[in-house]
Amino acid sequence: MTGTLFLIPTLLNYDAPENIPQAVTDIINSTENYVVENEKSARHFLKIAGIKKSFDSLNFQVLDEHTTPENISELLKPLFEGKDIGLLSEAGLPAVADPGSDLVLLAHDRNITVKPVGGMSSILMALMASGLNGQQFTFHGYLPKEQERRISKIKMLEQQLMKDHYTQIFIETPYRNSHLLKDILKECKPETLLCIAASITGKDEMIKTKSISEWKKSVPDIHKVPAVFLLGR
């Protein structure tokens, strides 16, 4: 018998611990093996989520952008010993805009049972609250860091939006938010709609949809604030 790979959602914002599902608390209190992006933040989440086990009894393995394909295979070993593994993201759902998808795909290849646990997704919550097209949308992940390539990508997304009306969704590392927003406001058409969903579920949550021309009248300060950006019509 092999173990189960549980995909465990974490909080988007630690201001709202009440958003932790009971199913998460139940699973973490029967699981001792974890694959995480960052061990320190994973321990912090597990404590808030109500883990009763001693941290000394837990086994943490790191999966991040530096993990090689060879090492990913090693992360699955406890499953073949009949032990369950919990996969934790830094925020929200594992394997969505997250390196965990490689582990999940390998688990399927090795006939491991993969069990997703319901939780919050900043991407879908932003889409829900945006008022933009929720029937057809595309998520692009992170835009390029280099300004020239970033501007080119923004123009391409707007062209795609005008062509098929699909909502265009993307994110950025919080400390680059201001640079991204500046480029969006400069390069996009005045009538294009932009939703900024910042600090979702946090005490300073801001979710607003306005035209580019309206945003230019009052540009929000979202520097170092987790945010999702959506372009629509």
Secondary structure, 3 states (H helix, E strand, C coil): CCCEEEEECCCCCCCCHHHCCHHHHHHHCCCCEEEECCHHHHHHHHHHCCCCCCHHHCEEEECCCCCCHHHHHHHCHHHHCCCCEEEECCCCCCCCCCCHHHHHHHHHHCCCEEEECCCCCHHHHHHHHHCCCCCCEEEEEECCCCHHHHHHHHHHHHHHHHHHCCEEEEECCHHHHHHHHHHHHHHCCCCCEEEEEECCCCCCCEEEEEEHHHHHHCCCCCCCCCEEEEEEC
